[in-house]
Amino acid sequence: VLVGIAARGDDLARRLSAEIGRIEGRTVPVGALDITFYRDDIGIRAEAPEVHETRIDFDINGWTVVLVDDVITSGACVLEAIRAVSEAAGVVSGVLAVVDREEGGRAAIEQAGYPVVSLARARDLGLAP
């Protein structure tokens, strides 16, 4: 099962599921989890946060869940998502992100016992951590 963290991780999870379906010939259930009020930057943004809907239209009890997000920064959002999935009796097996900004998030998530796969690091993209 893929669960994307709204607002960008859920779109990535849907795209990944479609691609897995195309290659493997089977569908992977996809859900979206909104953790807007747990974001680590909520107090420093000038604009009001955009709240998204949590859409997990199936029982994740006992399912193995891969969390999907676009960027890992401090890891706080992902750790809150892990907590939410665990409270719904899902079992998080790991985290997939497009970019690791190398600001301690990966280490925090891995220290909590969850493997992280990122497609790129900030330094790979020429961005200063």
Backbone as ProteinMPNN parsed JSONL, in Angstrom:
{"seq_chain_A": "VLVGIAARGDDLARRLSAEIGRIEGRTVPVGALDITFYRDDIGIRAEAPEVHETRIDFDINGWTVVLVDDVITSGACVLEAIRAVSEAAGVVSGVLAVVDREEGGRAAIEQAGYPVVSLARARDLGLAP", "coords_chain_A": {"N_chain_A": [[0.846, -1.171, 0.0], [0.534, 2.222, -0.8], [0.881, 5.309, 0.77], [0.45, 8.603, 0.405], [1.77, 11.696, 1.499], [-0.147, 14.484, 1.816], [0.406, 17.643, 0.312], [1.711, 17.007, -1.993], [2.955, 14.519, -1.946], [0.881, 12.684, -2.116], [0.015, 12.843, -4.769], [2.328, 11.924, -6.05], [2.346, 9.3, -5.028], [0.022, 8.245, -6.234], [0.819, 8.346, -8.93], [3.032, 6.62, -8.865], [1.736, 4.223, -8.183], [0.172, 3.844, -10.47], [2.191, 3.445, -12.352], [3.423, 1.142, -11.353], [1.276, -0.568, -11.684], [1.116, -0.573, -14.473], [3.538, -1.802, -15.169], [3.646, -4.188, -13.606], [1.117, -5.225, -13.857], [-0.833, -5.222, -11.907], [-2.805, -3.614, -9.421], [-1.888, -1.216, -6.95], [-3.038, -0.324, -3.856], [-3.807, 3.058, -2.963], [-3.506, 5.781, -0.754], [-4.205, 8.995, 0.764], [-2.788, 11.22, 3.062], [-3.373, 13.8, 5.259], [-1.394, 16.023, 6.966], [-1.311, 18.625, 7.761], [-1.426, 20.353, 10.068], [0.662, 19.484, 11.543], [2.961, 20.21, 10.378], [6.358, 21.323, 10.231], [6.887, 23.893, 9.505], [4.68, 25.453, 9.911], [4.214, 27.621, 11.657], [5.834, 29.637, 10.675], [5.176, 30.432, 8.174], [3.77, 32.945, 6.136], [1.262, 32.887, 4.946], [-2.007, 31.401, 5.466], [-2.347, 27.952, 6.308], [-3.037, 25.451, 3.832], [-5.535, 23.209, 4.047], [-5.883, 19.779, 3.497], [-7.701, 16.91, 2.35], [-7.819, 13.853, 4.12], [-7.614, 10.823, 2.589], [-8.125, 7.689, 2.737], [-9.357, 5.087, 1.517], [-9.754, 2.484, 2.303], [-9.313, -0.251, 4.574], [-6.465, -0.1, 6.452], [-5.493, -1.755, 8.325], [-3.116, -3.934, 9.376], [-1.88, -3.916, 6.878], [1.093, -3.501, 4.912], [2.727, -0.505, 4.682], [4.038, 1.978, 2.583], [5.242, 5.114, 2.976], [4.944, 8.102, 1.098], [6.534, 11.023, 0.014], [7.306, 14.343, -1.15], [9.539, 15.886, -0.341], [12.021, 15.594, 2.161], [12.68, 17.224, 5.087], [13.058, 18.242, 8.062], [12.022, 15.918, 9.026], [9.874, 15.794, 10.704], [7.202, 15.901, 9.709], [6.959, 13.465, 8.352], [7.382, 11.672, 10.468], [5.109, 12.228, 11.998], [3.179, 11.353, 10.195], [3.799, 8.638, 10.151], [3.065, 7.998, 12.766], [0.284, 8.457, 12.594], [-0.511, 6.525, 10.692], [0.227, 4.212, 12.066], [-1.513, 4.373, 14.242], [-3.843, 3.728, 12.96], [-3.516, 1.091, 12.665], [-1.878, 0.312, 10.601], [1.186, -0.847, 9.121], [4.117, 0.672, 8.855], [6.577, 0.331, 6.496], [8.603, 1.71, 5.337], [9.97, 4.769, 3.918], [9.573, 6.795, 1.104], [11.012, 9.339, -0.74], [11.321, 12.136, -2.935], [13.311, 14.133, -2.754], [15.903, 14.545, -0.43], [16.567, 16.947, 1.778], [18.731, 17.064, 3.397], [18.75, 17.987, 6.061], [18.679, 16.799, 8.49], [16.4, 15.25, 8.676], [16.251, 12.683, 7.444], [17.975, 11.182, 9.094], [16.574, 11.359, 11.538], [14.218, 9.966, 10.959], [15.226, 7.434, 10.264], [16.464, 6.827, 12.687], [14.243, 6.414, 14.211], [13.586, 3.974, 13.319], [12.805, 3.436, 10.687], [13.391, 2.755, 7.328], [14.7, 4.907, 4.769], [14.316, 5.968, 1.464], [15.59, 8.036, -0.92], [15.359, 9.836, -3.952], [17.101, 11.796, -4.708], [19.626, 13.909, -3.258], [20.028, 17.046, -1.572], [22.575, 18.115, -2.125], [23.183, 16.716, -4.464], [21.665, 18.044, -6.258], [22.768, 20.466, -6.378], [22.094, 22.179, -4.364], [22.443, 23.959, -1.359], [22.766, 22.372, 1.756]], "CA_chain_A": [[0.0, 0.0, 0.0], [1.233, 3.503, -0.805], [0.152, 6.417, 1.377], [1.15, 9.842, 0.125], [1.536, 12.815, 2.405], [-0.704, 15.593, 1.049], [-0.316, 17.831, -0.923], [2.462, 16.551, -3.16], [3.257, 13.101, -1.828], [-0.257, 11.871, -2.551], [0.065, 12.788, -6.23], [3.434, 11.017, -6.377], [1.916, 7.932, -4.717], [-0.902, 7.828, -7.309], [1.609, 8.106, -10.142], [3.806, 5.398, -8.646], [0.811, 3.104, -8.256], [-0.175, 3.652, -11.884], [3.36, 2.89, -13.042], [3.546, -0.246, -10.898], [0.205, -1.288, -12.371], [1.485, -0.729, -15.885], [4.656, -2.743, -15.276], [3.367, -5.463, -12.941], [-0.211, -5.715, -14.197], [-1.704, -5.267, -10.732], [-2.927, -2.299, -8.795], [-1.436, -1.022, -5.572], [-3.919, 0.657, -3.224], [-3.185, 4.349, -2.661], [-4.232, 6.683, 0.112], [-3.621, 10.322, 0.981], [-2.83, 11.569, 4.473], [-3.112, 15.222, 5.492], [-0.774, 16.318, 8.266], [-1.092, 20.075, 7.687], [-1.199, 21.02, 11.352], [1.872, 18.942, 12.15], [4.117, 20.661, 9.602], [7.341, 22.043, 11.032], [6.972, 25.289, 9.076], [3.356, 26.062, 9.992], [4.245, 28.898, 12.368], [6.695, 30.633, 10.053], [4.638, 30.835, 6.876], [2.915, 34.128, 6.211], [-0.099, 32.56, 4.542], [-2.696, 30.351, 6.223], [-2.107, 26.643, 5.692], [-4.104, 24.851, 3.028], [-5.865, 21.914, 4.622], [-6.264, 18.799, 2.487], [-8.494, 15.802, 2.861], [-7.223, 12.525, 4.255], [-8.426, 9.878, 1.826], [-7.667, 6.299, 2.73], [-10.664, 4.475, 1.301], [-9.675, 1.058, 2.579], [-8.81, -0.528, 5.91], [-5.026, -0.381, 6.381], [-5.162, -2.639, 9.436], [-2.267, -5.053, 9.004], [-1.205, -3.719, 5.593], [2.417, -2.897, 4.903], [2.557, 0.815, 4.086], [5.183, 2.809, 2.228], [4.87, 6.53, 2.94], [5.546, 8.801, -0.033], [6.508, 12.484, 0.122], [8.172, 14.977, -2.143], [10.784, 16.384, 0.251], [12.26, 15.385, 3.592], [13.462, 18.321, 5.66], [13.383, 17.886, 9.448], [11.477, 14.594, 9.308], [8.722, 15.895, 11.604], [5.964, 15.546, 9.001], [6.965, 12.026, 8.089], [7.204, 10.99, 11.745], [3.686, 12.361, 12.348], [2.448, 10.465, 9.294], [4.035, 7.283, 10.653], [2.217, 7.857, 13.951], [-1.11, 8.359, 12.156], [-0.699, 5.21, 10.059], [0.317, 3.212, 13.137], [-2.754, 4.45, 15.019], [-4.872, 3.052, 12.158], [-3.062, -0.304, 12.643], [-1.03, 0.026, 9.451], [2.583, -1.105, 9.475], [4.98, 1.421, 7.939], [7.803, -0.421, 6.206], [9.644, 2.619, 4.895], [9.609, 6.087, 3.405], [10.127, 7.138, -0.196], [10.938, 10.773, -1.007], [12.045, 12.552, -4.126], [14.508, 14.873, -2.363], [16.323, 14.676, 0.967], [17.238, 18.241, 1.875], [19.906, 16.881, 4.252], [18.64, 18.861, 7.223], [18.484, 15.963, 9.667], [15.167, 14.468, 8.614], [16.528, 11.277, 7.147], [18.535, 10.578, 10.304], [15.516, 11.252, 12.546], [13.306, 8.893, 10.537], [15.955, 6.17, 10.394], [16.676, 6.584, 14.118], [12.967, 5.889, 14.708], [13.483, 2.596, 12.871], [12.193, 3.337, 9.365], [14.328, 3.043, 6.236], [14.354, 6.016, 3.876], [14.895, 5.971, 0.121], [15.366, 9.309, -1.614], [15.873, 9.792, -5.319], [18.203, 12.76, -4.808], [19.951, 14.693, -2.066], [20.192, 18.467, -1.886], [23.882, 18.342, -2.745], [23.136, 16.179, -5.837], [20.96, 19.03, -7.089], [23.477, 21.741, -6.291], [21.461, 23.015, -3.322], [23.172, 23.929, -0.085], [21.94, 21.823, 2.861]], "C_chain_A": [[0.895, 1.238, 0.0], [0.338, 4.54, -0.149], [0.996, 7.661, 1.167], [0.783, 10.924, 1.11], [1.09, 14.0, 1.554], [0.156, 16.828, 1.282], [0.478, 17.349, -2.139], [2.758, 15.063, -3.128], [2.12, 12.213, -2.291], [-0.305, 11.76, -4.076], [1.18, 11.848, -6.69], [3.04, 9.563, -6.128], [0.958, 7.409, -5.785], [-0.143, 7.515, -8.594], [2.445, 6.837, -10.031], [2.921, 4.16, -8.764], [0.435, 2.802, -9.707], [0.982, 3.012, -12.645], [3.604, 1.433, -12.627], [2.484, -1.102, -11.585], [0.529, -1.552, -13.823], [2.558, -1.802, -16.052], [4.284, -4.135, -14.765], [2.0, -6.053, -13.282], [-1.141, -5.886, -13.004], [-1.724, -3.891, -10.079], [-2.405, -2.333, -7.363], [-2.364, 0.016, -4.956], [-3.149, 1.909, -2.819], [-4.105, 5.157, -1.753], [-3.502, 8.001, 0.231], [-3.831, 10.696, 2.442], [-2.471, 13.044, 4.631], [-2.554, 15.419, 6.891], [-0.471, 17.813, 8.377], [-0.709, 20.694, 9.027], [-0.021, 20.454, 12.126], [3.134, 19.422, 11.433], [5.061, 21.491, 10.465], [7.466, 23.513, 10.635], [5.648, 26.027, 9.227], [3.372, 27.425, 10.68], [5.059, 29.986, 11.697], [6.217, 31.07, 8.676], [3.7, 32.021, 7.051], [1.464, 33.799, 5.894], [-0.68, 31.452, 5.425], [-2.462, 29.01, 5.529], [-3.315, 26.164, 4.894], [-4.334, 23.442, 3.56], [-6.374, 21.007, 3.503], [-7.026, 17.67, 3.156], [-7.631, 14.547, 3.016], [-8.16, 11.562, 3.554], [-7.727, 8.513, 1.82], [-8.95, 5.485, 2.717], [-10.664, 2.966, 1.506], [-9.093, 0.901, 3.979], [-7.327, -0.874, 5.808], [-4.564, -1.293, 7.512], [-4.364, -3.84, 8.929], [-1.544, -4.919, 7.674], [0.194, -3.157, 5.811], [2.313, -1.613, 4.096], [3.913, 1.441, 3.781], [4.666, 4.233, 2.161], [5.625, 7.215, 1.815], [5.418, 10.304, 0.205], [7.47, 13.07, -0.893], [9.527, 15.339, -1.557], [10.852, 15.999, 1.728], [13.148, 16.527, 4.064], [13.873, 17.915, 7.078], [12.936, 16.471, 9.804], [10.225, 14.632, 10.165], [7.421, 15.476, 10.931], [5.872, 14.046, 8.775], [6.755, 11.256, 9.39], [5.759, 11.091, 12.232], [2.831, 11.469, 11.462], [2.605, 9.007, 9.73], [3.153, 7.022, 11.868], [0.763, 7.659, 13.553], [-1.408, 7.003, 11.522], [-0.679, 4.117, 11.119], [-0.948, 3.195, 13.985], [-3.912, 3.778, 14.288], [-4.513, 1.583, 11.941], [-2.346, -0.684, 11.356], [0.404, -0.154, 9.915], [3.473, -0.404, 8.452], [6.286, 0.654, 7.755], [8.94, 0.485, 5.76], [9.059, 3.891, 4.32], [10.321, 6.299, 2.076], [9.924, 8.63, -0.417], [11.718, 11.09, -2.273], [13.362, 13.206, -3.721], [14.698, 14.833, -0.848], [17.112, 15.974, 1.05], [18.464, 18.208, 2.787], [19.925, 17.852, 5.424], [18.292, 18.072, 8.479], [17.26, 15.07, 9.647], [15.387, 12.992, 8.378], [17.042, 10.558, 8.399], [17.457, 10.381, 11.369], [14.564, 10.101, 12.223], [13.983, 7.534, 10.706], [16.214, 5.823, 11.856], [15.404, 6.036, 14.762], [12.708, 4.471, 14.197], [12.883, 2.384, 11.495], [13.213, 3.661, 8.279], [13.79, 4.144, 5.325], [15.067, 5.814, 2.541], [14.563, 7.326, -0.479], [16.006, 9.214, -2.993], [17.049, 10.738, -5.51], [18.419, 13.409, -3.449], [20.144, 16.143, -2.51], [21.502, 18.716, -2.61], [23.941, 17.805, -4.171], [22.528, 17.179, -6.799], [21.628, 20.398, -7.044], [22.874, 22.706, -5.285], [22.252, 22.87, -2.044], [22.278, 23.348, 0.992], [21.792, 22.822, 3.99]], "O_chain_A": [[1.893, 1.291, 0.718], [-0.844, 4.637, -0.481], [2.11, 7.768, 1.68], [-0.375, 11.054, 1.507], [1.828, 14.47, 0.688], [0.602, 17.028, 2.412], [-0.079, 17.299, -3.236], [2.807, 14.416, -4.174], [2.351, 11.115, -2.799], [-0.631, 10.7, -4.612], [0.988, 11.063, -7.619], [3.365, 8.687, -6.93], [1.066, 6.255, -6.198], [-0.437, 6.527, -9.267], [2.554, 6.071, -10.988], [3.313, 3.166, -9.374], [0.389, 1.642, -10.116], [0.771, 2.136, -13.484], [3.951, 0.597, -13.461], [2.761, -2.222, -12.014], [0.25, -2.632, -14.344], [2.49, -2.615, -16.974], [4.574, -5.139, -15.416], [1.746, -7.231, -13.03], [-2.128, -6.617, -13.085], [-0.772, -3.117, -10.184], [-2.479, -3.35, -6.674], [-2.473, 1.126, -5.475], [-1.997, 1.836, -2.391], [-5.317, 5.21, -1.958], [-2.336, 8.121, -0.147], [-4.917, 10.512, 2.99], [-1.407, 13.485, 4.196], [-3.174, 15.026, 7.879], [0.506, 18.211, 9.01], [0.237, 21.478, 9.101], [0.263, 20.894, 13.24], [4.246, 19.08, 11.835], [4.624, 22.263, 11.318], [8.086, 24.295, 11.355], [5.511, 27.136, 8.712], [2.597, 28.304, 10.302], [4.989, 31.146, 12.104], [6.792, 31.979, 8.078], [2.93, 32.079, 8.009], [0.546, 34.36, 6.493], [0.051, 30.677, 6.042], [-2.387, 28.947, 4.302], [-4.462, 26.442, 5.245], [-3.441, 22.595, 3.525], [-7.187, 21.415, 2.673], [-6.99, 17.507, 4.375], [-6.818, 14.228, 2.148], [-9.346, 11.486, 3.874], [-6.855, 8.244, 0.994], [-9.552, 5.227, 3.759], [-11.494, 2.258, 0.935], [-8.457, 1.816, 4.502], [-6.968, -1.846, 5.143], [-3.371, -1.571, 7.638], [-4.868, -4.654, 8.155], [-0.674, -5.735, 7.368], [0.443, -2.429, 6.772], [1.86, -1.631, 2.951], [4.817, 1.434, 4.616], [3.759, 4.534, 1.385], [6.806, 6.946, 1.598], [4.346, 10.8, 0.55], [8.336, 12.375, -1.425], [10.556, 15.125, -2.198], [9.855, 16.073, 2.447], [14.225, 16.765, 3.516], [14.927, 17.308, 7.266], [13.421, 15.892, 10.776], [9.572, 13.603, 10.34], [6.62, 14.762, 11.534], [4.822, 13.439, 8.986], [6.013, 10.274, 9.404], [5.239, 10.142, 12.818], [1.854, 10.886, 11.934], [1.647, 8.235, 9.681], [2.56, 5.95, 11.989], [0.079, 6.796, 14.104], [-2.449, 6.405, 11.793], [-1.489, 3.191, 11.068], [-1.406, 2.131, 14.402], [-4.857, 3.309, 14.922], [-5.138, 0.906, 11.125], [-2.216, -1.868, 11.046], [0.788, 0.333, 10.979], [3.567, -0.844, 7.307], [7.0, 0.365, 8.715], [10.104, 0.088, 5.795], [7.843, 4.071, 4.242], [11.512, 6.021, 1.94], [8.807, 9.134, -0.3], [12.663, 10.385, -2.629], [14.413, 12.88, -4.273], [13.757, 15.061, -0.087], [18.19, 16.093, 0.469], [19.158, 19.214, 2.93], [20.949, 18.455, 5.744], [17.69, 18.602, 9.413], [17.103, 14.218, 10.521], [14.779, 12.149, 9.038], [16.592, 9.458, 8.719], [17.43, 9.344, 12.032], [14.156, 9.355, 13.113], [13.381, 6.596, 11.228], [16.187, 4.649, 12.226], [15.469, 5.286, 15.736], [11.729, 3.837, 14.59], [12.489, 1.266, 11.161], [13.831, 4.725, 8.306], [12.581, 4.285, 5.14], [16.263, 5.526, 2.498], [13.398, 7.719, -0.541], [17.054, 8.593, -3.17], [17.898, 10.511, -6.372], [17.521, 13.451, -2.609], [20.392, 16.417, -3.684], [21.538, 19.447, -3.599], [24.657, 18.356, -5.008], [22.824, 17.173, -7.994], [21.116, 21.368, -7.604], [23.117, 23.912, -5.348], [22.68, 21.772, -1.691], [21.136, 23.784, 1.137], [21.136, 22.531, 4.991]]}, "name": "protein", "num_of_chains": 1, "seq": "VLVGIAARGDDLARRLSAEIGRIEGRTVPVGALDITFYRDDIGIRAEAPEVHETRIDFDINGWTVVLVDDVITSGACVLEAIRAVSEAAGVVSGVLAVVDREEGGRAAIEQAGYPVVSLARARDLGLAP"}
